[in-house]
Amino acid sequence: MTRGHPADLALRMDQNLAEHSSHLHRGTPGMTVQREADLLIADSGLDDESVNFVGAAQFSAATAQTRIAETIAVVAATGRPFAWRVGPTSTPTGLRALLADAGLPQAEAEPVMWAPLSGRELSGPELPGADGLDIRVVGSAGELRDWAWALAASSHPLALTVVEFFARTAPRVLAADCPARLLVGYCGGRPVCTAEVLIYAEVAGLYNITTLLSHQRRGFGTAITAAAMNIARQMGADTAVLQASAQGEPLYRRLGFRAFSEVTEHPFPR
């Protein structure tokens, strides 16, 4: 655990993750959000675990096994893939082991990182290799389609359900009061990298930082991450948090991020 981060950062990070995983579902036809006192389930209605979320668990030791079994039954009834995400403040202690015992083994663990934003405007030497990259904040249906396709193309195989998800949620993404900002980077007129900023629980969560394989190792990932940090600061945030892949962690460290916890992912069996 890295010292020096703001108080309650782990809790605020978990709250930001839950909001990121559900705010576009609310009010979108065919999508649902079930918010209980001890759990959140967001169902996109699509066949993709990346947009079907279970998390923010606050079970007691006495209720955990029963609530896990109930949740598995609810998810199984949908017939769709979900992933349960366990964050640093999920309870009880030992929740990961209880999920494994119930048939949801841990598939992935990613470090959670944070960085201060106050007074930082990232530019110049901190954006190496960004020549030829035009970064825009998504503000139109066309830019949103470009953003979604670039994000989908960063998955292998191509994640067409991601394109469908953002087509369905476009009115909420493009609404003036949306708490998120999407950034898309163009090179030669082609969308090649993405990032997302969500302001919630007094932190800026950075998500969906991707670069097409054909355009990696050109500094684009660093450039769009720095741009996302600048946008977050302009929106009033003084702290940013993100989950880092093994490939992305060195990049984020160069931009001042430090690990302080982890999030694990537990896919439901099909």
C-alpha positions in Angstrom: 0.0 0.0 0.0 1.6 3.3 -1.1 1.5 6.0 1.5 0.6 9.6 0.8 -2.6 9.1 -1.1 -5.8 10.9 0.0 -7.9 9.5 2.9 -10.6 7.0 1.8 -9.1 6.8 -1.7 -9.8 3.0 -1.9 -13.5 3.6 -1.0 -13.8 6.4 -3.5 -12.1 4.3 -6.2 -14.6 1.5 -5.6 -17.5 3.9 -5.8 -16.2 5.4 -9.0 -15.8 1.9 -10.5 -19.3 1.0 -9.7 -20.7 4.2 -11.1 -18.6 3.8 -14.3 -20.0 0.3 -14.7 -23.7 1.3 -14.3 -24.3 5.0 -15.1 -24.9 4.5 -18.8 -27.2 1.5 -18.2 -29.7 3.7 -16.2 -32.5 4.9 -18.3 -31.3 3.0 -21.4 -34.0 0.8 -22.9 -33.2 -2.9 -22.4 -30.6 -2.2 -19.7 -31.1 -2.6 -15.9 -29.3 -1.6 -12.7 -30.1 -3.4 -9.5 -28.8 -1.5 -6.5 -29.1 -3.3 -3.2 -27.6 -2.1 0.1 -24.8 -4.6 -0.3 -24.4 -5.2 -4.0 -24.7 -3.7 -7.5 -25.7 -5.6 -10.7 -25.7 -3.8 -14.0 -27.1 -5.7 -17.0 -26.6 -4.3 -20.5 -28.8 -7.0 -22.1 -25.8 -7.7 -24.4 -23.6 -10.9 -24.6 -20.5 -9.3 -23.2 -19.1 -9.5 -19.6 -17.2 -6.3 -20.1 -20.6 -4.4 -19.9 -22.3 -6.7 -17.4 -21.1 -5.9 -13.9 -21.4 -7.3 -10.5 -19.6 -5.6 -7.7 -19.5 -3.1 -4.8 -20.2 -6.1 -2.5 -20.6 -5.2 1.2 -21.6 -8.6 2.6 -21.1 -9.6 6.2 -19.2 -12.8 7.0 -22.6 -14.3 8.1 -24.5 -13.4 4.9 -21.7 -13.7 2.3 -22.3 -17.3 1.2 -26.0 -16.9 0.9 -25.7 -13.6 -1.0 -23.2 -15.1 -3.4 -25.5 -18.0 -4.2 -28.4 -15.7 -4.7 -26.4 -13.5 -7.0 -25.2 -16.5 -9.1 -28.8 -17.6 -9.5 -29.9 -14.1 -10.6 -27.1 -13.9 -13.2 -27.6 -17.4 -14.4 -31.2 -16.6 -15.1 -30.2 -13.9 -17.6 -28.2 -16.3 -19.8 -25.6 -13.6 -20.3 -21.9 -13.4 -19.3 -21.1 -11.3 -16.3 -17.9 -10.6 -14.4 -17.8 -9.9 -10.6 -15.2 -7.3 -9.7 -13.8 -7.3 -6.3 -12.2 -4.0 -5.2 -10.1 -3.0 -2.3 -13.1 -2.2 0.0 -15.3 -5.2 -1.0 -16.3 -7.3 2.0 -16.0 -9.6 3.7 -12.3 -10.3 4.0 -11.8 -13.5 2.0 -14.5 -12.7 -0.6 -12.2 -13.8 -3.4 -11.9 -17.2 -1.9 -15.6 -17.5 -1.3 -16.3 -16.7 -4.9 -13.8 -19.3 -6.0 -15.5 -21.9 -3.7 -18.8 -21.0 -5.4 -17.4 -21.6 -8.9 -16.2 -18.1 -9.8 -12.4 -18.4 -9.9 -10.2 -15.3 -10.2 -9.3 -14.7 -13.8 -7.4 -11.4 -13.6 -5.9 -9.1 -11.0 -4.9 -5.5 -11.9 -3.1 -3.0 -9.7 -5.1 0.1 -8.8 -3.0 3.3 -9.2 -3.5 6.9 -8.3 -1.9 10.3 -9.1 -2.4 13.8 -7.9 -3.7 16.3 -10.5 -3.6 19.7 -8.7 -1.5 22.2 -10.5 -0.4 19.7 -13.2 -0.8 20.5 -16.9 1.0 17.7 -18.8 2.6 18.8 -22.0 5.8 19.1 -23.9 8.4 16.5 -22.9 5.8 14.5 -20.9 4.1 13.6 -24.2 6.9 11.9 -26.2 6.1 10.6 -29.7 2.7 12.2 -29.9 3.4 13.9 -33.3 0.6 13.3 -35.8 -2.0 12.5 -33.1 -5.1 14.7 -33.0 -6.9 14.1 -29.6 -10.6 15.2 -29.4 -13.2 15.1 -26.7 -16.1 13.2 -28.1 -19.0 15.6 -28.9 -20.9 14.1 -31.8 -22.5 10.8 -32.8 -19.8 10.3 -35.4 -16.9 10.8 -32.9 -18.7 8.4 -30.5 -18.8 5.8 -33.3 -15.2 6.3 -34.0 -14.4 6.0 -30.3 -16.4 2.8 -29.9 -14.9 1.2 -33.0 -11.3 2.0 -31.9 -12.1 0.5 -28.4 -13.7 -2.6 -30.0 -10.7 -3.1 -32.4 -8.3 -3.2 -29.4 -9.9 -6.5 -28.4 -9.1 -9.8 -30.1 -11.4 -10.9 -31.5 -13.2 -7.6 -32.4 -15.7 -6.8 -29.7 -18.7 -5.8 -31.7 -20.9 -5.8 -28.6 -18.9 -2.8 -27.4 -20.0 -0.9 -30.6 -23.6 -1.9 -29.9 -23.4 -0.8 -26.3 -22.3 2.7 -27.1 -24.8 2.9 -30.0 -27.6 2.2 -27.5 -26.2 4.5 -24.8 -25.3 7.3 -27.1 -28.0 9.7 -25.8 -26.6 9.4 -22.3 -23.0 9.7 -23.4 -23.7 12.8 -25.4 -25.9 14.5 -22.8 -24.7 17.8 -21.5 -24.9 16.5 -17.9 -23.0 13.3 -18.5 -20.3 12.9 -15.8 -17.9 11.2 -18.2 -15.8 12.5 -21.1 -14.5 10.3 -23.9 -11.4 11.1 -25.7 -10.5 9.7 -29.1 -7.1 10.1 -30.9 -6.9 10.3 -34.7 -3.8 9.6 -36.8 -4.1 10.3 -40.5 -7.9 10.7 -40.0 -8.2 7.2 -38.5 -9.3 6.7 -34.8 -6.4 4.8 -33.2 -6.6 5.4 -29.4 -9.2 6.0 -26.7 -9.5 7.1 -23.1 -12.4 7.9 -20.7 -12.7 10.1 -17.7 -15.5 9.7 -15.1 -15.8 12.2 -12.2 -17.6 10.6 -9.3 -17.0 10.2 -5.5 -14.5 13.2 -5.6 -12.0 11.4 -7.9 -11.5 11.1 -11.6 -11.6 7.5 -12.8 -9.6 6.9 -16.0 -10.9 3.9 -18.1 -10.7 2.4 -21.5 -7.2 3.6 -22.3 -6.4 1.7 -25.5 -4.2 2.0 -28.6 -4.7 -0.1 -31.8 -1.9 -2.7 -32.1 -0.9 -1.1 -35.4 -0.2 2.2 -33.7 1.5 1.2 -30.5 5.0 2.2 -29.4 4.5 5.7 -30.9 3.7 7.5 -27.6 0.0 7.6 -28.3 -1.0 5.8 -25.1 1.0 8.3 -23.1 -0.4 11.2 -24.9 -4.1 10.3 -24.6 -3.6 9.3 -20.9 -2.0 12.7 -20.2 -4.8 14.4 -22.1 -7.4 12.5 -20.0 -5.5 13.7 -16.8 -5.7 17.3 -18.1 -9.4 17.0 -18.8 -10.0 15.6 -15.3 -8.1 18.5 -13.7 -10.1 21.0 -15.8 -13.3 19.3 -14.6 -12.3 20.0 -11.0 -10.7 16.7 -9.9 -7.5 16.8 -7.9 -6.9 13.0 -7.9 -7.0 10.4 -10.6 -7.3 6.6 -10.3 -7.1 3.8 -12.8 -6.6 0.0 -13.2 -3.4 -0.9 -14.9 -2.7 -3.7 -17.3 0.8 -5.2 -17.2 1.5 -3.4 -20.4 0.1 -0.1 -19.2 1.6 0.1 -15.8 5.1 1.4 -16.8 3.4 4.1 -18.9 1.3 5.2 -15.9 4.2 5.3 -13.6 6.0 7.7 -15.9 3.0 10.0 -15.6 3.2 9.9 -11.8 0.8 7.1 -10.9 1.6 4.8 -8.0 -0.1 1.5 -7.1 -2.1 1.4 -3.8 -4.3 -1.7 -4.1 -5.8 -4.1 -6.7 -9.1 -5.1 -8.4 -9.7 -8.8 -9.3 -12.2 -10.0 -11.9 -14.2 -13.2 -11.5 -16.1 -14.3 -14.6 -19.3 -16.2 -14.1 -19.4 -19.7 -15.8 -21.4 -19.9 -19.0 
